[in-house]
């Protein structure tokens, strides 16, 4: 085993594995992973472009999944397995991609190539066949200003086709298509995957039944309310009341009790947008359960999701426990920021606010008015990262 690399410097010691070698290095809380691997550990094959998670030049593998190094704090990767382009020198898939990139003239200046190869390798591993539309959608988060992408797509397709012809099947669990990077955890593709990049911009209609939707990622949450089960379940029947408790939710109209047209207001700094869509609501009074199945988009990104809820008797008499299972699929530019681990933690905070608002409604008290124009995931994310860094550095 190689000896750990040790680098002296600022704040606190961070331990992780870089390209198969143990690393123990000093890092400041504000340092992102891209700067850390380049400036501190001299792994300069990782290129930095936009520094906003848009261009994909800095894409690396974190615990085997493509991730934007410029969007990841180094401190948040403690204990992780980080692989940069240098760590793929002896990787068989990457070697085939390098040959194909040369053959198909898939690179010119080469600045985007390290991140492009990391993302392309992920596609080779998880796509069952060389579908051009899927490859283009999968590489939508990696920008190239030189090639026009045709050679890149041909190179990736040729490697997939050759490996499948040799009997090498897709070796990882499929994940939703869309820009790779900043994601973790395996899932399954949506039951009706997108066939063309143009379809990303369309607002999808929810499937007719919950059984028709297979979420790419899911997580569970639960919370307790100091009210009887029947009263809590009755509140869930009033969609407008429930929406009033969810930050950013908007109900435009309800053609009938089972269908909702509305959206979710989202605010990121000075930019505000609303994801518009439709939802289908079903309830089962016998089991005190229900399903809310919806789909929407903002013109560029699309999302589809479901919320399954069940109201149970709480631990104390006269109380209730609400169990939620949330599943979702993201497509388009939004997907590059949809790392499931962060989504789960941000959603956990959002659901905590939702539970507090439900409690206020049940008590007859007013729900606190939103002061930021809607759901603010950036604020929640920064709060979460600050909490993580505080725990890591003991401050």
C-alpha positions in Angstrom: 0.0 0.0 0.0 1.3 3.5 -0.9 2.1 5.8 2.0 -0.3 8.6 2.6 0.5 12.0 1.0 0.8 14.7 3.7 0.7 18.4 2.9 1.1 21.1 5.5 -0.9 24.3 5.3 -4.0 25.9 6.6 -7.0 24.9 8.6 -7.8 21.3 9.3 -6.6 17.9 8.1 -8.8 16.2 5.5 -8.4 12.5 4.8 -9.7 10.9 1.6 -8.5 8.5 -1.1 -7.3 10.1 -4.4 -6.7 7.8 -7.3 -6.2 4.8 -5.0 -3.8 6.6 -2.6 -4.6 7.6 0.9 -4.3 11.4 1.3 -4.1 13.5 4.5 -3.9 17.2 3.7 -4.7 20.5 5.3 -7.7 22.3 3.8 -9.7 25.4 4.5 -13.5 25.1 4.8 -14.1 27.3 1.7 -11.9 25.2 -0.6 -13.7 23.3 -3.3 -12.7 19.9 -4.5 -11.3 21.1 -7.9 -8.9 23.6 -6.2 -7.9 21.0 -3.6 -6.9 18.3 -6.1 -5.2 20.7 -8.4 -3.4 23.1 -6.1 -2.8 21.0 -3.1 -2.4 17.5 -4.6 -1.1 18.5 -8.0 -3.7 16.4 -9.9 -3.9 19.1 -12.6 -5.7 16.9 -15.1 -8.9 18.2 -13.6 -9.7 21.4 -15.5 -11.6 24.4 -14.1 -13.8 26.3 -16.5 -17.0 28.1 -15.4 -16.7 27.4 -11.7 -20.5 27.3 -11.6 -21.1 23.6 -12.3 -22.3 24.3 -15.9 -19.4 23.4 -18.2 -18.5 20.0 -16.8 -14.7 20.4 -17.4 -14.0 19.6 -13.7 -16.0 16.4 -13.6 -14.4 13.7 -11.4 -15.6 10.5 -9.8 -16.6 10.7 -6.1 -17.3 7.2 -4.8 -17.6 6.0 -8.3 -20.2 8.6 -9.4 -19.5 11.6 -11.7 -19.5 14.9 -9.7 -18.7 18.5 -10.4 -15.5 19.2 -8.5 -16.1 23.0 -8.5 -19.5 22.5 -6.7 -18.2 20.1 -4.1 -16.5 21.4 -1.0 -13.3 19.4 -0.3 -14.3 19.1 3.3 -17.6 17.5 2.4 -15.6 14.6 0.7 -13.9 13.4 3.8 -13.4 9.6 3.6 -14.5 9.5 0.0 -12.9 7.7 -3.0 -12.0 10.5 -5.4 -10.8 9.6 -8.9 -9.5 12.2 -11.4 -8.6 11.7 -15.0 -5.1 10.7 -13.8 -6.6 7.8 -11.9 -8.1 6.4 -15.1 -4.8 5.9 -16.9 -5.1 2.1 -16.6 -8.9 1.9 -16.8 -10.0 -0.3 -19.7 -13.1 1.7 -20.6 -11.2 5.0 -20.6 -8.5 3.5 -22.8 -11.1 2.5 -25.4 -12.6 6.0 -25.2 -9.3 7.7 -25.7 -8.7 5.6 -28.8 -12.2 6.4 -30.1 -11.8 10.1 -29.4 -8.6 10.1 -31.5 -10.2 8.1 -34.3 -13.4 10.2 -34.5 -11.6 13.5 -34.1 -13.5 14.1 -30.8 -11.1 16.7 -29.4 -9.4 19.8 -30.5 -8.0 22.1 -27.8 -8.6 19.4 -25.2 -9.7 21.6 -22.3 -13.0 19.9 -21.9 -11.6 16.4 -22.6 -10.8 15.2 -19.1 -14.4 15.9 -17.8 -15.8 14.7 -21.1 -14.0 11.3 -20.8 -15.2 10.9 -17.2 -18.8 11.6 -18.2 -18.5 9.4 -21.3 -17.1 6.5 -19.3 -20.2 6.7 -17.1 -22.4 6.5 -20.2 -20.5 3.5 -21.5 -21.0 1.7 -18.2 -24.7 2.3 -17.9 -26.3 2.6 -21.4 -27.5 -0.7 -22.8 -27.2 0.4 -26.4 -25.6 3.3 -28.4 -28.6 5.5 -28.7 -27.5 8.9 -30.1 -30.3 10.9 -28.4 -29.5 9.3 -25.0 -25.8 10.0 -25.4 -26.4 13.6 -26.3 -28.7 14.0 -23.4 -26.2 12.3 -21.1 -23.5 14.7 -22.1 -25.6 17.8 -22.0 -23.8 18.9 -18.9 -20.3 18.8 -20.6 -19.7 21.8 -22.9 -17.2 21.8 -25.8 -16.5 25.0 -27.7 -14.5 23.3 -30.5 -15.9 20.1 -31.9 -19.6 20.5 -32.5 -20.1 17.3 -30.5 -20.6 15.0 -33.5 -17.2 13.3 -33.1 -17.7 12.9 -29.4 -21.1 11.3 -29.8 -19.7 9.0 -32.5 -16.8 8.0 -30.3 -19.0 7.2 -27.3 -21.5 5.3 -29.4 -18.7 3.2 -31.1 -17.3 2.1 -27.7 -20.8 1.2 -26.4 -21.5 -0.7 -29.6 -18.2 -2.5 -29.6 -18.4 -3.6 -26.0 -22.0 -4.8 -26.3 -20.9 -6.8 -29.5 -18.2 -8.4 -27.4 -20.8 -9.5 -24.9 -19.9 -6.9 -22.2 -23.3 -5.7 -20.8 -24.0 -2.5 -19.0 -22.2 -3.0 -15.7 -23.9 -0.5 -13.3 -27.5 0.0 -12.3 -29.1 2.5 -14.8 -29.8 6.0 -13.6 -31.9 8.7 -15.2 -30.5 10.3 -18.3 -29.5 13.9 -18.3 -26.3 15.8 -17.6 -24.0 13.6 -15.5 -22.3 15.0 -12.5 -23.1 16.0 -8.9 -25.1 12.8 -8.5 -24.7 9.8 -6.1 -26.6 6.6 -5.7 -28.0 4.2 -8.2 -31.6 4.0 -9.3 -33.7 3.0 -12.3 -34.7 4.9 -15.4 -38.1 6.4 -15.6 -40.7 4.1 -17.2 -41.0 6.5 -20.2 -37.5 7.8 -20.8 -36.9 10.8 -22.9 -36.2 10.0 -26.6 -35.0 13.4 -27.8 -33.3 16.5 -26.2 -36.4 18.5 -27.3 -38.5 16.4 -25.0 -36.7 17.8 -22.0 -38.2 21.2 -22.6 -41.8 19.9 -22.6 -43.8 19.8 -19.4 -44.8 16.1 -19.0 -48.2 14.9 -18.0 -48.3 12.6 -15.0 -48.9 8.9 -15.7 -52.4 7.5 -15.4 -51.5 5.4 -12.4 -48.7 5.5 -9.8 -47.7 2.0 -10.9 -46.7 3.6 -14.3 -44.0 5.7 -12.7 -40.6 4.3 -11.6 -38.7 7.0 -9.7 -35.0 7.3 -10.3 -34.3 8.2 -6.7 -36.4 8.0 -3.5 -36.2 8.6 0.2 -38.4 8.3 3.2 -39.3 10.8 5.9 -41.7 10.8 8.9 -42.9 13.3 11.4 -45.3 13.4 14.4 -48.3 15.6 15.0 -50.1 16.1 18.3 -53.5 15.5 16.7 -55.7 12.4 16.1 -55.0 10.3 13.0 -58.5 10.9 11.5 -58.1 14.7 11.8 -54.7 14.7 10.2 -55.9 12.5 7.3 -58.9 14.8 6.8 -56.5 17.8 6.4 -54.6 15.9 3.7 -57.8 15.7 1.7 -57.8 19.5 1.3 -55.1 20.1 -1.3 -55.3 23.8 -1.1 -54.7 23.7 2.7 -51.8 21.2 2.2 -50.3 23.4 -0.5 -50.5 26.4 1.8 -48.2 24.5 4.2 -45.6 23.7 1.6 -43.1 26.6 0.9 -43.4 27.7 -2.7 -46.4 25.5 -3.7 -49.1 27.2 -5.8 -52.5 25.7 -6.7 -54.0 27.4 -9.8 -57.1 25.3 -10.3 -58.6 21.9 -9.4 -60.8 20.6 -12.3 -61.9 17.8 -10.0 -60.9 16.4 -6.6 -58.4 14.1 -8.1 -56.6 16.6 -10.4 -54.5 19.7 -9.6 -53.0 22.3 -11.9 -50.3 24.4 -10.2 -46.6 24.9 -9.6 -43.7 25.5 -7.3 -42.0 28.9 -7.0 -38.3 28.6 -6.7 -35.9 31.4 -5.9 -32.1 31.2 -6.4 -30.5 34.5 -5.4 -32.0 37.3 -7.6 -33.6 34.7 -10.0 -37.1 33.5 -9.5 -38.9 30.9 -11.6 -42.0 28.7 -11.3 -42.1 25.0 -12.2 -45.6 24.5 -13.7 -47.3 21.2 -14.0 -50.2 18.9 -13.1 -50.7 16.4 -10.3 -53.1 13.5 -9.7 -54.3 12.7 -6.2 -55.6 9.4 -4.9 -56.7 8.5 -1.4 -57.6 5.3 0.5 -59.7 6.0 3.5 -59.5 2.3 4.7 -55.7 2.5 5.0 -55.4 6.2 5.8 -53.0 6.6 2.9 -52.7 8.4 -0.4 -50.5 9.1 -3.4 -49.8 12.5 -5.1 -48.2 12.0 -8.5 -47.1 15.0 -10.5 -44.9 16.3 -13.3 -43.8 19.7 -14.3 -41.0 21.9 -15.8 -39.7 25.4 -16.2 -39.2 25.3 -20.0 -35.7 23.8 -19.8 -35.7 21.2 -17.1 -38.4 18.6 -16.3 -39.2 16.7 -13.2 -41.6 14.0 -12.3 -42.3 12.7 -8.8 -44.6 11.1 -6.4 -45.4 11.5 -2.7 -46.8 8.4 -0.9 -48.1 9.2 2.5 -49.7 7.2 5.3 -51.1 8.5 8.6 -50.6 6.1 11.6 -51.5 6.3 15.2 -48.7 8.1 17.1 -46.8 6.8 20.1 -49.0 8.8 22.5 -52.8 8.6 22.6 -54.4 11.2 20.4 -51.3 11.8 18.2 -50.5 10.8 14.7 -47.3 9.8 12.8 -47.1 10.7 9.1 -44.9 8.5 7.0 -43.8 9.9 3.6 -42.0 8.2 0.7 -40.8 10.6 -1.9 -39.6 9.5 -5.4 -38.5 11.7 -8.2 -36.8 11.9 -11.6 -35.0 15.0 -12.9 -34.1 15.7 -16.5 -32.4 18.6 -18.2 -30.0 21.2 -16.7 -31.7 20.8 -13.3 -30.3 17.2 -13.1 -26.7 18.3 -12.8 -27.5 19.9 -9.4 -29.7 17.0 -8.3 -27.3 15.0 -6.3 -29.6 12.6 -4.3 -27.6 12.9 -1.0 -28.0 16.7 -0.9 -31.6 16.5 -2.2 -32.5 14.2 0.6 -31.0 16.4 3.2 -32.5 19.6 1.8 -35.9 17.9 1.4 -35.6 16.8 5.1 -35.4 20.4 6.1 -38.2 21.4 3.8 -40.4 18.6 5.3 -39.6 19.8 8.8 -41.0 23.2 7.8 -44.0 21.5 6.2 -44.7 19.6 9.4 -44.5 22.8 11.5 -46.9 24.5 9.1 -49.4 21.5 9.2 -49.2 21.7 13.0 -50.1 25.4 12.9 -53.0 24.8 10.5 -54.4 22.1 12.8 -54.2 24.4 15.7 -56.0 27.1 13.7 -53.0 29.4 13.7 -51.8 31.2 10.6 -49.0 29.6 8.6 -45.9 31.9 8.5 -45.8 33.8 5.3 -42.9 33.2 2.9 -40.6 36.2 2.8 -38.4 35.0 -0.1 -40.9 34.6 -2.9 -41.0 30.8 -2.7 -38.8 27.8 -2.1 -35.2 28.8 -1.7 -33.1 25.6 -2.1 -29.9 27.6 -2.2 -30.5 29.0 1.2 -31.3 25.5 2.5 -28.2 24.1 0.8 -25.9 26.8 2.2 -27.4 26.2 5.7 -26.8 22.5 5.3 -23.2 22.9 4.1 -22.5 25.4 7.0 -23.8 22.8 9.4 -21.6 20.1 7.9 -18.5 22.2 8.0 -19.2 23.3 11.5 -19.4 19.7 12.6 -16.3 18.7 10.6 -14.1 21.5 12.0 -15.6 21.7 15.4 -16.6 25.4 15.2 
